[in-house]
């Protein structure tokens, strides 16, 4: 039973346009959400996070939106750059433990 | 800080052999996680430790897998005996409990032939 879902295995976007990556979760006890980026042959690197008490967090070109009622979050990248091409993982943590549950990832390709 | 350090980066072994993966977490972090990445299952948690104590090992696939954390700066993941289906990339991550962000090592790519 997948608690964190990323229903789009892949996404292609033109350079300069907006990339929107989506993530859904089922566990209402999750209180902290993160996005990681992963290049081939490297470990996932932390990108941006959001606490459940917020609905938006912005860091440069990256913005994460959280809709708690829909149990949905999204990562917006504006403008998209070829260097953003990677696999993006959504992750969540519940307020009891310190475990991080990851989604299956979305492969983003930014085309020049 | 050098970040989370894993060794080896690559391991090729024959079926039936023992394999030991190693991890050095970020200094001061008190939570350590072992993940396995496969094409089919993505990033799945195998086990995590808090203050060197195993908290949840429900992700460990079989008794062939074991993990230890003898001190705050070192952890091992052992597979004995190894099987071809164990081939995957194994990641170690650490975090400072309560701050919410896990930092990953570069991973160990294990190939069992």
Interface residues (C-beta under 8 A of the other chain):
Chain A: X32 X34 X36 X41 X42 X43 X44 X45 X46 X49 X51 X89 X91 X93 X97 X98 X99 X100 X101 X102 X103 X104 X105
Chain B: X4 X31 X33 X35 X41 X42 X43 X44 X45 X48 X50 X55 X56 X91 X93 X95 X97 X98 X100 X101 X102 X103 X104 X105 X106 X107 X109
